Amino acid sequence: MEKALKIEIVTPQKLVFEGNAVSISLPGSGSPFQVLKGHAPIVSTLDKGQIKIDTGSGKKIFESNGGFTEVNNNVVSVLVETAEEII
């Protein structure tokens, strides 16, 4: 699979993750959602939960306490208060 997304997860303290991925699943405030290549531009609030990234060569999972995300032109910016990698 082509790694079509550029993903950044940022907290006030540090850059937690930066890289390319096939998909990302996020705990949206309305409902959880997944972002793939070509996703429509959005801004969404995030609830406490897991952020799951499929890098194409493995999976990464972060536990977060909520924040915001912006998706635009296959770039996903995730701004959260905390994010701890659990896998």
PDB file of N, CA, C and O in Angstrom:
ATOM      1  N   MET A   1       0.837  -1.193   0.000  1.00  0.00           N
ATOM      2  CA  MET A   1       0.000   0.000   0.000  1.00  0.00           C
ATOM      3  C   MET A   1       0.874   1.247   0.000  1.00  0.00           C
ATOM      4  O   MET A   1       1.944   1.282   0.608  1.00  0.00           O
ATOM      5  N   GLU A   2       0.400   2.245  -0.684  1.00  0.00           N
ATOM      6  CA  GLU A   2       1.128   3.509  -0.741  1.00  0.00           C
ATOM      7  C   GLU A   2       0.920   4.292   0.552  1.00  0.00           C
ATOM      8  O   GLU A   2      -0.206   4.424   1.031  1.00  0.00           O
ATOM      9  N   LYS A   3       2.003   4.807   1.110  1.00  0.00           N
ATOM     10  CA  LYS A   3       1.916   5.639   2.312  1.00  0.00           C
ATOM     11  C   LYS A   3       1.546   7.046   1.874  1.00  0.00           C
ATOM     12  O   LYS A   3       2.413   7.864   1.567  1.00  0.00           O
ATOM     13  N   ALA A   4       0.263   7.311   1.849  1.00  0.00           N
ATOM     14  CA  ALA A   4      -0.254   8.511   1.222  1.00  0.00           C
ATOM     15  C   ALA A   4      -0.506   9.669   2.182  1.00  0.00           C
ATOM     16  O   ALA A   4      -0.753  10.789   1.735  1.00  0.00           O
ATOM     17  N   LEU A   5      -0.448   9.426   3.491  1.00  0.00           N
ATOM     18  CA  LEU A   5      -0.729  10.475   4.468  1.00  0.00           C
ATOM     19  C   LEU A   5       0.547  10.907   5.181  1.00  0.00           C
ATOM     20  O   LEU A   5       1.420  10.088   5.468  1.00  0.00           O
ATOM     21  N   LYS A   6       0.640  12.192   5.459  1.00  0.00           N
ATOM     22  CA  LYS A   6       1.691  12.708   6.338  1.00  0.00           C
ATOM     23  C   LYS A   6       1.003  13.021   7.661  1.00  0.00           C
ATOM     24  O   LYS A   6       0.027  13.770   7.700  1.00  0.00           O
ATOM     25  N   ILE A   7       1.516  12.444   8.740  1.00  0.00           N
ATOM     26  CA  ILE A   7       0.866  12.576  10.038  1.00  0.00           C
ATOM     27  C   ILE A   7       1.812  13.204  11.047  1.00  0.00           C
ATOM     28  O   ILE A   7       2.994  12.867  11.111  1.00  0.00           O
ATOM     29  N   GLU A   8       1.263  14.131  11.840  1.00  0.00           N
ATOM     30  CA  GLU A   8       1.979  14.725  12.962  1.00  0.00           C
ATOM     31  C   GLU A   8       1.077  14.665  14.182  1.00  0.00           C
ATOM     32  O   GLU A   8      -0.087  15.063  14.125  1.00  0.00           O
ATOM     33  N   ILE A   9       1.625  14.160  15.300  1.00  0.00           N
ATOM     34  CA  ILE A   9       0.924  14.207  16.583  1.00  0.00           C
ATOM     35  C   ILE A   9       1.769  15.090  17.491  1.00  0.00           C
ATOM     36  O   ILE A   9       2.940  14.800  17.737  1.00  0.00           O
ATOM     37  N   VAL A  10       1.170  16.167  17.986  1.00  0.00           N
ATOM     38  CA  VAL A  10       1.899  17.165  18.762  1.00  0.00           C
ATOM     39  C   VAL A  10       1.186  17.420  20.089  1.00  0.00           C
ATOM     40  O   VAL A  10      -0.037  17.555  20.135  1.00  0.00           O
ATOM     41  N   THR A  11       1.974  17.483  21.173  1.00  0.00           N
ATOM     42  CA  THR A  11       1.480  17.918  22.482  1.00  0.00           C
ATOM     43  C   THR A  11       2.161  19.249  22.800  1.00  0.00           C
ATOM     44  O   THR A  11       3.086  19.641  22.090  1.00  0.00           O
ATOM     45  N   PRO A  12       1.731  19.951  23.843  1.00  0.00           N
ATOM     46  CA  PRO A  12       2.431  21.190  24.207  1.00  0.00           C
ATOM     47  C   PRO A  12       3.900  20.952  24.569  1.00  0.00           C
ATOM     48  O   PRO A  12       4.713  21.871  24.466  1.00  0.00           O
ATOM     49  N   GLN A  13       4.247  19.746  24.986  1.00  0.00           N
ATOM     50  CA  GLN A  13       5.611  19.449  25.405  1.00  0.00           C
ATOM     51  C   GLN A  13       6.523  19.017  24.265  1.00  0.00           C
ATOM     52  O   GLN A  13       7.713  19.329  24.279  1.00  0.00           O
ATOM     53  N   LYS A  14       5.974  18.288  23.256  1.00  0.00           N
ATOM     54  CA  LYS A  14       6.866  17.724  22.247  1.00  0.00           C
ATOM     55  C   LYS A  14       6.105  17.224  21.017  1.00  0.00           C
ATOM     56  O   LYS A  14       4.880  17.110  21.014  1.00  0.00           O
ATOM     57  N   LEU A  15       6.884  16.933  19.975  1.00  0.00           N
ATOM     58  CA  LEU A  15       6.380  16.241  18.797  1.00  0.00           C
ATOM     59  C   LEU A  15       6.417  14.753  19.117  1.00  0.00           C
ATOM     60  O   LEU A  15       7.492  14.180  19.295  1.00  0.00           O
ATOM     61  N   VAL A  16       5.248  14.127  19.191  1.00  0.00           N
ATOM     62  CA  VAL A  16       5.144  12.728  19.603  1.00  0.00           C
ATOM     63  C   VAL A  16       5.377  11.774  18.433  1.00  0.00           C
ATOM     64  O   VAL A  16       6.028  10.741  18.586  1.00  0.00           O
ATOM     65  N   PHE A  17       4.837  12.130  17.260  1.00  0.00           N
ATOM     66  CA  PHE A  17       4.984  11.276  16.079  1.00  0.00           C
ATOM     67  C   PHE A  17       4.977  12.154  14.843  1.00  0.00           C
ATOM     68  O   PHE A  17       4.193  13.097  14.738  1.00  0.00           O
ATOM     69  N   GLU A  18       5.859  11.834  13.910  1.00  0.00           N
ATOM     70  CA  GLU A  18       5.853  12.472  12.601  1.00  0.00           C
ATOM     71  C   GLU A  18       6.268  11.417  11.593  1.00  0.00           C
ATOM     72  O   GLU A  18       7.322  10.797  11.732  1.00  0.00           O
ATOM     73  N   GLY A  19       5.443  11.215  10.581  1.00  0.00           N
ATOM     74  CA  GLY A  19       5.787  10.216   9.589  1.00  0.00           C
ATOM     75  C   GLY A  19       4.683  10.020   8.578  1.00  0.00           C
ATOM     76  O   GLY A  19       3.654  10.695   8.609  1.00  0.00           O
ATOM     77  N   ASN A  20       4.919   9.080   7.680  1.00  0.00           N
ATOM     78  CA  ASN A  20       3.953   8.757   6.639  1.00  0.00           C
ATOM     79  C   ASN A  20       3.184   7.501   7.023  1.00  0.00           C
ATOM     80  O   ASN A  20       3.701   6.631   7.723  1.00  0.00           O
ATOM     81  N   ALA A  21       1.949   7.419   6.557  1.00  0.00           N
ATOM     82  CA  ALA A  21       1.107   6.282   6.901  1.00  0.00           C
ATOM     83  C   ALA A  21       0.071   6.032   5.823  1.00  0.00           C
ATOM     84  O   ALA A  21      -0.172   6.863   4.949  1.00  0.00           O
ATOM     85  N   VAL A  22      -0.528   4.861   5.917  1.00  0.00           N
ATOM     86  CA  VAL A  22      -1.610   4.464   5.017  1.00  0.00           C
ATOM     87  C   VAL A  22      -2.937   4.997   5.546  1.00  0.00           C
ATOM     88  O   VAL A  22      -3.783   5.440   4.769  1.00  0.00           O
ATOM     89  N   SER A  23      -3.126   4.953   6.888  1.00  0.00           N
ATOM     90  CA  SER A  23      -4.385   5.416   7.483  1.00  0.00           C
ATOM     91  C   SER A  23      -4.161   5.799   8.944  1.00  0.00           C
ATOM     92  O   SER A  23      -3.169   5.420   9.568  1.00  0.00           O
ATOM     93  N   ILE A  24      -5.120   6.564   9.462  1.00  0.00           N
ATOM     94  CA  ILE A  24      -5.138   6.905  10.885  1.00  0.00           C
ATOM     95  C   ILE A  24      -6.586   6.852  11.348  1.00  0.00           C
ATOM     96  O   ILE A  24      -7.486   7.338  10.663  1.00  0.00           O
ATOM     97  N   SER A  25      -6.802   6.256  12.518  1.00  0.00           N
ATOM     98  CA  SER A  25      -8.130   6.214  13.144  1.00  0.00           C
ATOM     99  C   SER A  25      -8.089   7.097  14.376  1.00  0.00           C
ATOM    100  O   SER A  25      -7.161   7.023  15.181  1.00  0.00           O
ATOM    101  N   LEU A  26      -9.117   7.942  14.511  1.00  0.00           N
ATOM    102  CA  LEU A  26      -9.137   8.952  15.568  1.00  0.00           C
ATOM    103  C   LEU A  26     -10.440   8.886  16.363  1.00  0.00           C
ATOM    104  O   LEU A  26     -11.489   8.553  15.813  1.00  0.00           O
ATOM    105  N   PRO A  27     -10.371   9.207  17.674  1.00  0.00           N
ATOM    106  CA  PRO A  27     -11.577   9.205  18.513  1.00  0.00           C
ATOM    107  C   PRO A  27     -12.327  10.534  18.416  1.00  0.00           C
ATOM    108  O   PRO A  27     -12.286  11.340  19.346  1.00  0.00           O
ATOM    109  N   GLY A  28     -13.006  10.761  17.299  1.00  0.00           N
ATOM    110  CA  GLY A  28     -13.739  12.013  17.100  1.00  0.00           C
ATOM    111  C   GLY A  28     -14.819  12.212  18.146  1.00  0.00           C
ATOM    112  O   GLY A  28     -15.387  11.242  18.648  1.00  0.00           O
ATOM    113  N   SER A  29     -15.105  13.457  18.478  1.00  0.00           N
ATOM    114  CA  SER A  29     -16.113  13.759  19.497  1.00  0.00           C
ATOM    115  C   SER A  29     -17.503  13.294  19.098  1.00  0.00           C
ATOM    116  O   SER A  29     -18.276  12.854  19.950  1.00  0.00           O
ATOM    117  N   GLY A  30     -17.833  13.385  17.808  1.00  0.00           N
ATOM    118  CA  GLY A  30     -19.132  12.903  17.337  1.00  0.00           C
ATOM    119  C   GLY A  30     -19.159  11.393  17.243  1.00  0.00           C
ATOM    120  O   GLY A  30     -20.136  10.754  17.634  1.00  0.00           O
ATOM    121  N   SER A  31     -18.088  10.827  16.724  1.00  0.00           N
ATOM    122  CA  SER A  31     -17.906   9.380  16.614  1.00  0.00           C
ATOM    123  C   SER A  31     -16.487   9.136  16.106  1.00  0.00           C
ATOM    124  O   SER A  31     -15.885  10.020  15.495  1.00  0.00           O
ATOM    125  N   PRO A  32     -15.954   7.944  16.355  1.00  0.00           N
ATOM    126  CA  PRO A  32     -14.618   7.638  15.829  1.00  0.00           C
ATOM    127  C   PRO A  32     -14.638   7.673  14.302  1.00  0.00           C
ATOM    128  O   PRO A  32     -15.659   7.366  13.687  1.00  0.00           O
ATOM    129  N   PHE A  33     -13.512   8.045  13.690  1.00  0.00           N
ATOM    130  CA  PHE A  33     -13.435   8.062  12.231  1.00  0.00           C
ATOM    131  C   PHE A  33     -12.026   7.710  11.768  1.00  0.00           C
ATOM    132  O   PHE A  33     -11.054   7.802  12.519  1.00  0.00           O
ATOM    133  N   GLN A  34     -11.954   7.304  10.506  1.00  0.00           N
ATOM    134  CA  GLN A  34     -10.686   6.914   9.897  1.00  0.00           C
ATOM    135  C   GLN A  34     -10.394   7.854   8.738  1.00  0.00           C
ATOM    136  O   GLN A  34     -11.301   8.273   8.019  1.00  0.00           O
ATOM    137  N   VAL A  35      -9.111   8.181   8.563  1.00  0.00           N
ATOM    138  CA  VAL A  35      -8.678   9.034   7.462  1.00  0.00           C
ATOM    139  C   VAL A  35      -7.807   8.205   6.532  1.00  0.00           C
ATOM    140  O   VAL A  35      -6.851   7.559   6.963  1.00  0.00           O
ATOM    141  N   LEU A  36      -8.151   8.233   5.247  1.00  0.00           N
ATOM    142  CA  LEU A  36      -7.390   7.578   4.189  1.00  0.00           C
ATOM    143  C   LEU A  36      -7.000   8.639   3.164  1.00  0.00           C
ATOM    144  O   LEU A  36      -7.448   9.782   3.246  1.00  0.00           O
ATOM    145  N   LYS A  37      -6.166   8.258   2.202  1.00  0.00           N
ATOM    146  CA  LYS A  37      -5.768   9.165   1.128  1.00  0.00           C
ATOM    147  C   LYS A  37      -6.992   9.782   0.468  1.00  0.00           C
ATOM    148  O   LYS A  37      -7.963   9.083   0.178  1.00  0.00           O
ATOM    149  N   GLY A  38      -6.949  11.080   0.231  1.00  0.00           N
ATOM    150  CA  GLY A  38      -8.039  11.763  -0.450  1.00  0.00           C
ATOM    151  C   GLY A  38      -9.188  12.185   0.444  1.00  0.00           C
ATOM    152  O   GLY A  38     -10.221  12.622  -0.064  1.00  0.00           O
ATOM    153  N   HIS A  39      -9.046  12.069   1.765  1.00  0.00           N
ATOM    154  CA  HIS A  39     -10.116  12.452   2.690  1.00  0.00           C
ATOM    155  C   HIS A  39     -10.452  13.928   2.514  1.00  0.00           C
ATOM    156  O   HIS A  39      -9.569  14.748   2.266  1.00  0.00           O
ATOM    157  N   ALA A  40     -11.711  14.254   2.640  1.00  0.00           N
ATOM    158  CA  ALA A  40     -12.147  15.649   2.551  1.00  0.00           C
ATOM    159  C   ALA A  40     -11.514  16.461   3.682  1.00  0.00           C
ATOM    160  O   ALA A  40     -11.290  15.930   4.770  1.00  0.00           O
ATOM    161  N   PRO A  41     -11.224  17.736   3.439  1.00  0.00           N
ATOM    162  CA  PRO A  41     -10.670  18.579   4.506  1.00  0.00           C
ATOM    163  C   PRO A  41     -11.665  18.696   5.663  1.00  0.00           C
ATOM    164  O   PRO A  41     -12.854  18.929   5.449  1.00  0.00           O
ATOM    165  N   ILE A  42     -11.171  18.532   6.876  1.00  0.00           N
ATOM    166  CA  ILE A  42     -12.019  18.676   8.063  1.00  0.00           C
ATOM    167  C   ILE A  42     -11.196  19.218   9.221  1.00  0.00           C
ATOM    168  O   ILE A  42      -9.967  19.136   9.228  1.00  0.00           O
ATOM    169  N   VAL A  43     -11.899  19.770  10.194  1.00  0.00           N
ATOM    170  CA  VAL A  43     -11.349  20.078  11.511  1.00  0.00           C
ATOM    171  C   VAL A  43     -12.308  19.433  12.485  1.00  0.00           C
ATOM    172  O   VAL A  43     -13.521  19.596  12.357  1.00  0.00           O
ATOM    173  N   SER A  44     -11.781  18.692  13.470  1.00  0.00           N
ATOM    174  CA  SER A  44     -12.643  17.971  14.404  1.00  0.00           C
ATOM    175  C   SER A  44     -12.044  18.004  15.801  1.00  0.00           C
ATOM    176  O   SER A  44     -10.825  18.016  15.969  1.00  0.00           O
ATOM    177  N   THR A  45     -12.915  18.018  16.794  1.00  0.00           N
ATOM    178  CA  THR A  45     -12.460  17.822  18.167  1.00  0.00           C
ATOM    179  C   THR A  45     -12.314  16.325  18.403  1.00  0.00           C
ATOM    180  O   THR A  45     -12.982  15.510  17.767  1.00  0.00           O
ATOM    181  N   LEU A  46     -11.432  15.983  19.326  1.00  0.00           N
ATOM    182  CA  LEU A  46     -11.175  14.582  19.655  1.00  0.00           C
ATOM    183  C   LEU A  46     -11.485  14.333  21.121  1.00  0.00           C
ATOM    184  O   LEU A  46     -11.170  15.155  21.981  1.00  0.00           O
ATOM    185  N   ASP A  47     -12.103  13.191  21.398  1.00  0.00           N
ATOM    186  CA  ASP A  47     -12.346  12.752  22.764  1.00  0.00           C
ATOM    187  C   ASP A  47     -11.150  11.955  23.272  1.00  0.00           C
ATOM    188  O   ASP A  47     -10.232  11.641  22.514  1.00  0.00           O
ATOM    189  N   LYS A  48     -11.171  11.641  24.531  1.00  0.00           N
ATOM    190  CA  LYS A  48     -10.178  10.740  25.112  1.00  0.00           C
ATOM    191  C   LYS A  48     -10.307   9.392  24.412  1.00  0.00           C
ATOM    192  O   LYS A  48     -11.418   8.910  24.192  1.00  0.00           O
ATOM    193  N   GLY A  49      -9.177   8.781  24.061  1.00  0.00           N
ATOM    194  CA  GLY A  49      -9.230   7.487  23.403  1.00  0.00           C
ATOM    195  C   GLY A  49      -7.932   7.166  22.700  1.00  0.00           C
ATOM    196  O   GLY A  49      -6.889   7.756  22.979  1.00  0.00           O
ATOM    197  N   GLN A  50      -8.016   6.217  21.777  1.00  0.00           N
ATOM    198  CA  GLN A  50      -6.821   5.743  21.080  1.00  0.00           C
ATOM    199  C   GLN A  50      -6.724   6.329  19.681  1.00  0.00           C
ATOM    200  O   GLN A  50      -7.713   6.441  18.956  1.00  0.00           O
ATOM    201  N   ILE A  51      -5.504   6.698  19.328  1.00  0.00           N
ATOM    202  CA  ILE A  51      -5.157   7.129  17.979  1.00  0.00           C
ATOM    203  C   ILE A  51      -4.383   5.964  17.368  1.00  0.00           C
ATOM    204  O   ILE A  51      -3.322   5.591  17.868  1.00  0.00           O
ATOM    205  N   LYS A  52      -4.910   5.393  16.295  1.00  0.00           N
ATOM    206  CA  LYS A  52      -4.303   4.212  15.685  1.00  0.00           C
ATOM    207  C   LYS A  52      -3.771   4.568  14.298  1.00  0.00           C
ATOM    208  O   LYS A  52      -4.504   5.080  13.452  1.00  0.00           O
ATOM    209  N   ILE A  53      -2.485   4.289  14.079  1.00  0.00           N
ATOM    210  CA  ILE A  53      -1.831   4.608  12.816  1.00  0.00           C
ATOM    211  C   ILE A  53      -1.366   3.317  12.159  1.00  0.00           C
ATOM    212  O   ILE A  53      -0.698   2.493  12.784  1.00  0.00           O
ATOM    213  N   ASP A  54      -1.729   3.152  10.881  1.00  0.00           N
ATOM    214  CA  ASP A  54      -1.232   2.043  10.072  1.00  0.00           C
ATOM    215  C   ASP A  54      -0.140   2.614   9.182  1.00  0.00           C
ATOM    216  O   ASP A  54      -0.425   3.345   8.234  1.00  0.00           O
ATOM    217  N   THR A  55       1.114   2.281   9.486  1.00  0.00           N
ATOM    218  CA  THR A  55       2.242   2.828   8.738  1.00  0.00           C
ATOM    219  C   THR A  55       2.502   2.063   7.448  1.00  0.00           C
ATOM    220  O   THR A  55       3.356   2.462   6.656  1.00  0.00           O
ATOM    221  N   GLY A  56       1.791   0.986   7.228  1.00  0.00           N
ATOM    222  CA  GLY A  56       2.039   0.147   6.061  1.00  0.00           C
ATOM    223  C   GLY A  56       3.009  -0.973   6.373  1.00  0.00           C
ATOM    224  O   GLY A  56       2.961  -2.037   5.755  1.00  0.00           O
ATOM    225  N   SER A  57       3.894  -0.734   7.337  1.00  0.00           N
ATOM    226  CA  SER A  57       4.838  -1.772   7.757  1.00  0.00           C
ATOM    227  C   SER A  57       4.615  -2.162   9.213  1.00  0.00           C
ATOM    228  O   SER A  57       5.391  -2.931   9.780  1.00  0.00           O
ATOM    229  N   GLY A  58       3.559  -1.632   9.814  1.00  0.00           N
ATOM    230  CA  GLY A  58       3.238  -1.925  11.207  1.00  0.00           C
ATOM    231  C   GLY A  58       2.180  -0.960  11.716  1.00  0.00           C
ATOM    232  O   GLY A  58       1.712  -0.082  10.991  1.00  0.00           O
ATOM    233  N   LYS A  59       1.819  -1.141  12.961  1.00  0.00           N
ATOM    234  CA  LYS A  59       0.809  -0.290  13.578  1.00  0.00           C
ATOM    235  C   LYS A  59       1.399   0.414  14.789  1.00  0.00           C
ATOM    236  O   LYS A  59       2.257  -0.126  15.487  1.00  0.00           O
ATOM    237  N   LYS A  60       0.922   1.632  15.022  1.00  0.00           N
ATOM    238  CA  LYS A  60       1.276   2.384  16.216  1.00  0.00           C
ATOM    239  C   LYS A  60      -0.024   2.815  16.869  1.00  0.00           C
ATOM    240  O   LYS A  60      -0.963   3.223  16.186  1.00  0.00           O
ATOM    241  N   ILE A  61      -0.079   2.725  18.191  1.00  0.00           N
ATOM    242  CA  ILE A  61      -1.267   3.138  18.928  1.00  0.00           C
ATOM    243  C   ILE A  61      -0.839   4.073  20.046  1.00  0.00           C
ATOM    244  O   ILE A  61       0.088   3.782  20.802  1.00  0.00           O
ATOM    245  N   PHE A  62      -1.530   5.202  20.137  1.00  0.00           N
ATOM    246  CA  PHE A  62      -1.277   6.191  21.174  1.00  0.00           C
ATOM    247  C   PHE A  62      -2.547   6.388  21.988  1.00  0.00           C
ATOM    248  O   PHE A  62      -3.643   6.425  21.428  1.00  0.00           O
ATOM    249  N   GLU A  63      -2.411   6.513  23.293  1.00  0.00           N
ATOM    250  CA  GLU A  63      -3.531   6.832  24.171  1.00  0.00           C
ATOM    251  C   GLU A  63      -3.503   8.338  24.390  1.00  0.00           C
ATOM    252  O   GLU A  63      -2.476   8.900  24.773  1.00  0.00           O
ATOM    253  N   SER A  64      -4.636   8.985  24.146  1.00  0.00           N
ATOM    254  CA  SER A  64      -4.702  10.442  24.235  1.00  0.00           C
ATOM    255  C   SER A  64      -5.875  10.865  25.104  1.00  0.00           C
ATOM    256  O   SER A  64      -6.841  10.120  25.274  1.00  0.00           O
ATOM    257  N   ASN A  65      -5.777  12.075  25.654  1.00  0.00           N
ATOM    258  CA  ASN A  65      -6.874  12.571  26.479  1.00  0.00           C
ATOM    259  C   ASN A  65      -7.749  13.571  25.739  1.00  0.00           C
ATOM    260  O   ASN A  65      -8.575  14.237  26.363  1.00  0.00           O
ATOM    261  N   GLY A  66      -7.591  13.692  24.427  1.00  0.00           N
ATOM    262  CA  GLY A  66      -8.455  14.569  23.644  1.00  0.00           C
ATOM    263  C   GLY A  66      -7.723  15.788  23.125  1.00  0.00           C
ATOM    264  O   GLY A  66      -6.640  16.137  23.596  1.00  0.00           O
ATOM    265  N   GLY A  67      -8.336  16.426  22.146  1.00  0.00           N
ATOM    266  CA  GLY A  67      -7.745  17.607  21.534  1.00  0.00           C
ATOM    267  C   GLY A  67      -8.445  17.937  20.235  1.00  0.00           C
ATOM    268  O   GLY A  67      -9.674  17.931  20.160  1.00  0.00           O
ATOM    269  N   PHE A  68      -7.648  18.229  19.199  1.00  0.00           N
ATOM    270  CA  PHE A  68      -8.173  18.627  17.903  1.00  0.00           C
ATOM    271  C   PHE A  68      -7.387  17.947  16.794  1.00  0.00           C
ATOM    272  O   PHE A  68      -6.248  17.528  16.998  1.00  0.00           O
ATOM    273  N   THR A  69      -8.004  17.837  15.612  1.00  0.00           N
ATOM    274  CA  THR A  69      -7.289  17.376  14.428  1.00  0.00           C
ATOM    275  C   THR A  69      -7.724  18.189  13.230  1.00  0.00           C
ATOM    276  O   THR A  69      -8.857  18.663  13.153  1.00  0.00           O
ATOM    277  N   GLU A  70      -6.797  18.341  12.296  1.00  0.00           N
ATOM    278  CA  GLU A  70      -7.095  18.977  11.018  1.00  0.00           C
ATOM    279  C   GLU A  70      -6.587  18.055   9.916  1.00  0.00           C
ATOM    280  O   GLU A  70      -5.463  17.557   9.979  1.00  0.00           O
ATOM    281  N   VAL A  71      -7.417  17.837   8.916  1.00  0.00           N
ATOM    282  CA  VAL A  71      -7.049  17.040   7.747  1.00  0.00           C
ATOM    283  C   VAL A  71      -7.159  17.949   6.534  1.00  0.00           C
ATOM    284  O   VAL A  71      -8.209  18.546   6.298  1.00  0.00           O
ATOM    285  N   ASN A  72      -6.070  18.061   5.753  1.00  0.00           N
ATOM    286  CA  ASN A  72      -6.086  18.900   4.570  1.00  0.00           C
ATOM    287  C   ASN A  72      -4.985  18.439   3.614  1.00  0.00           C
ATOM    288  O   ASN A  72      -3.816  18.368   3.996  1.00  0.00           O
ATOM    289  N   ASN A  73      -5.358  18.127   2.379  1.00  0.00           N
ATOM    290  CA  ASN A  73      -4.403  17.706   1.347  1.00  0.00           C
ATOM    291  C   ASN A  73      -3.515  16.547   1.796  1.00  0.00           C
ATOM    292  O   ASN A  73      -2.298  16.589   1.613  1.00  0.00           O
ATOM    293  N   ASN A  74      -4.116  15.520   2.381  1.00  0.00           N
ATOM    294  CA  ASN A  74      -3.423  14.310   2.838  1.00  0.00           C
ATOM    295  C   ASN A  74      -2.410  14.573   3.950  1.00  0.00           C
ATOM    296  O   ASN A  74      -1.495  13.776   4.158  1.00  0.00           O
ATOM    297  N   VAL A  75      -2.571  15.689   4.664  1.00  0.00           N
ATOM    298  CA  VAL A  75      -1.774  15.986   5.857  1.00  0.00           C
ATOM    299  C   VAL A  75      -2.720  15.972   7.046  1.00  0.00           C
ATOM    300  O   VAL A  75      -3.734  16.671   7.054  1.00  0.00           O
ATOM    301  N   VAL A  76      -2.381  15.167   8.057  1.00  0.00           N
ATOM    302  CA  VAL A  76      -3.208  15.049   9.257  1.00  0.00           C
ATOM    303  C   VAL A  76      -2.408  15.611  10.430  1.00  0.00           C
ATOM    304  O   VAL A  76      -1.376  15.056  10.808  1.00  0.00           O
ATOM    305  N   SER A  77      -2.891  16.715  11.003  1.00  0.00           N
ATOM    306  CA  SER A  77      -2.261  17.316  12.171  1.00  0.00           C
ATOM    307  C   SER A  77      -3.136  17.018  13.378  1.00  0.00           C
ATOM    308  O   SER A  77      -4.321  17.352  13.398  1.00  0.00           O
ATOM    309  N   VAL A  78      -2.539  16.386  14.386  1.00  0.00           N
ATOM    310  CA  VAL A  78      -3.268  16.016  15.599  1.00  0.00           C
ATOM    311  C   VAL A  78      -2.644  16.795  16.752  1.00  0.00           C
ATOM    312  O   VAL A  78      -1.461  16.626  17.048  1.00  0.00           O
ATOM    313  N   LEU A  79      -3.434  17.646  17.403  1.00  0.00           N
ATOM    314  CA  LEU A  79      -2.977  18.465  18.519  1.00  0.00           C
ATOM    315  C   LEU A  79      -3.708  18.007  19.775  1.00  0.00           C
ATOM    316  O   LEU A  79      -4.920  18.185  19.900  1.00  0.00           O
ATOM    317  N   VAL A  80      -2.959  17.416  20.705  1.00  0.00           N
ATOM    318  CA  VAL A  80      -3.564  16.846  21.904  1.00  0.00           C
ATOM    319  C   VAL A  80      -2.785  17.278  23.143  1.00  0.00           C
ATOM    320  O   VAL A  80      -1.614  17.648  23.057  1.00  0.00           O
ATOM    321  N   GLU A  81      -3.444  17.227  24.285  1.00  0.00           N
ATOM    322  CA  GLU A  81      -2.782  17.592  25.539  1.00  0.00           C
ATOM    323  C   GLU A  81      -1.713  16.566  25.912  1.00  0.00           C
ATOM    324  O   GLU A  81      -0.607  16.929  26.313  1.00  0.00           O
ATOM    325  N   THR A  82      -2.051  15.284  25.777  1.00  0.00           N
ATOM    326  CA  THR A  82      -1.077  14.201  26.038  1.00  0.00           C
ATOM    327  C   THR A  82      -1.271  13.107  25.000  1.00  0.00           C
ATOM    328  O   THR A  82      -2.362  12.932  24.458  1.00  0.00           O
ATOM    329  N   ALA A  83      -0.191  12.369  24.731  1.00  0.00           N
ATOM    330  CA  ALA A  83      -0.258  11.194  23.841  1.00  0.00           C
ATOM    331  C   ALA A  83       0.863  10.265  24.246  1.00  0.00           C
ATOM    332  O   ALA A  83       2.040  10.599  24.113  1.00  0.00           O
ATOM    333  N   GLU A  84       0.492   9.089  24.743  1.00  0.00           N
ATOM    334  CA  GLU A  84       1.464   8.093  25.168  1.00  0.00           C
ATOM    335  C   GLU A  84       1.375   6.895  24.234  1.00  0.00           C
ATOM    336  O   GLU A  84       0.298   6.339  24.024  1.00  0.00           O
ATOM    337  N   GLU A  85       2.525   6.500  23.672  1.00  0.00           N
ATOM    338  CA  GLU A  85       2.538   5.353  22.778  1.00  0.00           C
ATOM    339  C   GLU A  85       2.364   4.066  23.592  1.00  0.00           C
ATOM    340  O   GLU A  85       3.100   3.818  24.547  1.00  0.00           O
ATOM    341  N   ILE A  86       1.378   3.253  23.196  1.00  0.00           N
ATOM    342  CA  ILE A  86       1.167   1.986  23.900  1.00  0.00           C
ATOM    343  C   ILE A  86       1.545   0.802  23.026  1.00  0.00           C
ATOM    344  O   ILE A  86       1.758  -0.297  23.537  1.00  0.00           O
ATOM    345  N   ILE A  87       1.632   1.008  21.718  1.00  0.00           N
ATOM    346  CA  ILE A  87       2.130  -0.038  20.789  1.00  0.00           C
ATOM    347  C   ILE A  87       2.897   0.667  19.684  1.00  0.00           C
ATOM    348  O   ILE A  87       3.415   0.013  18.779  1.00  0.00           O
TER     349      ILE A  87
END
